[in-house]
Structure formats: structure tokens, C-alpha cells
Amino acid sequence: MKVKFGILSLFVFVLFLTGCSSTKIAYDHSIDFKQYKTYAFYKKGLEKLRVPPKKKKFIVHTISEVLLNKGFSRSSHPDLVINVFTNLHDRVDVYPRYYSPYYTQADVIKSKEGTLFIDIIDMKHKKVVWSGSQYLNLSGNDYRQFKNAIRTLLKNFPPEK
């Protein structure tokens, strides 16, 4: 009985750890990704991307840079369409500092946090073939955060069969 409980506890713990990961990747394992050579960005998705225009250009440039280094080329008639979107919200951290029982001061740090999503769609079949998400805490250098998230997400793209 103890052995079964121990194995069950270990299974639940591993499931908990994998469920809390800040990077999530899913793709269609039946597809040979070597067939894809070209890409383009989904314009309507970019229009709805809720980041400032300079960051939007930076995100597109960074994704393009990664894909070009992997042998893909940008095209007006692409094999793949890249859709990028975010779910960002304000974060407020309050750190109290106490000087006496009658006087209190606090440090307030504001930032943005949320998730960056990248979906890759097969244009021929009109379906999502690869999807990834990465948690972001945009305190400090936002550009570096976006760049690291994009590189982490696309590190193993295209997946090997």
C-alpha cells in the first residue's frame, strides 16, 4: 500500500512540475516540418498585438531573424503563417519597510507580466501545426525579455520527426 501511495505521489509531483512550466510547446507530430520553406506574418494578428509599435517591429524582426537562421525565407505566398499575440497585464509589487510602529513606508514596483503566444499555421491545410507560449515578466529590459522568450520558443523549431 505504501509503495502504491509513493508512486502515486511521485506521479502527481512530476505532473505538477511540468504543469507549472513557463514555456509550453505543442505541435502536430504527424507532420514532416521539412516540407515547409517559406513564412509570412498574419497581418490581422499583428494589428491586434497589444504592444507599442516599436516593440511590435522588434518582435517581428526577432522571429524573422530566428527563422532565417533556420533556413526559412519570407514570402508573399508562404507555406506557413506566423500569428503572434500577447496576454499582458499590469503587475504591482508592494514591499513594506517599517521604521517604527507609528511610521510605515513601502516600495511600490510596477511592471507588466503575461504570456507571449506564437502560432504557426499551415496555409495549405488551414490549421495550426505548431503552437508555443512563454511567460514574460516585463520588468527591466522589455526587448531582452521578448528576445529571450522568442528564442526559447523557437529553439527546437522545426521539430524533428
Secondary structure as the mmCIF struct_conf table of DSSP 4:
data_model
#
loop_
_struct_conf.conf_type_id
_struct_conf.id
_struct_conf.beg_label_comp_id
_struct_conf.beg_label_asym_id
_struct_conf.beg_label_seq_id
_struct_conf.end_label_comp_id
_struct_conf.end_label_asym_id
_struct_conf.end_label_seq_id
HELX_RH_AL_P HELX_RH_AL_P1 LYS A 2 GLY A 19
TURN_TY1_P TURN_TY1_P1 CYS A 20 CYS A 20
BEND BEND1 SER A 22 SER A 22
STRN STRN1 THR A 23 TYR A 27
TURN_TY1_P TURN_TY1_P2 HIS A 29 SER A 30
BEND BEND2 ILE A 31 ILE A 31
HELX_RH_3T_P HELX_RH_3T_P1 PHE A 33 GLN A 35
STRN STRN2 THR A 38 PHE A 41
HELX_RH_AL_P HELX_RH_AL_P2 LYS A 43 LYS A 48
BEND BEND3 VAL A 51 VAL A 51
HELX_RH_AL_P HELX_RH_AL_P3 PRO A 53 ASN A 69
TURN_TY1_P TURN_TY1_P3 LYS A 70 GLY A 71
STRN STRN3 SER A 73 ARG A 74
BEND BEND4 SER A 76 HIS A 77
BEND BEND5 ASP A 79 ASP A 79
STRN STRN4 LEU A 80 SER A 100
TURN_TY1_P TURN_TY1_P4 PRO A 101 TYR A 102
STRN STRN5 TYR A 103 ASP A 122
TURN_TY1_P TURN_TY1_P5 MET A 123 LYS A 126
STRN STRN6 LYS A 127 LEU A 138
BEND BEND6 SER A 139 GLY A 140
HELX_RH_AL_P HELX_RH_AL_P4 ASP A 142 LEU A 154
TURN_TY1_P TURN_TY1_P6 LYS A 155 ASN A 156
HELX_LH_PP_P HELX_LH_PP_P1 PHE A 157 PHE A 157
BEND BEND7 PRO A 158 PRO A 158
HELX_LH_PP_P HELX_LH_PP_P2 PRO A 159 GLU A 160
#
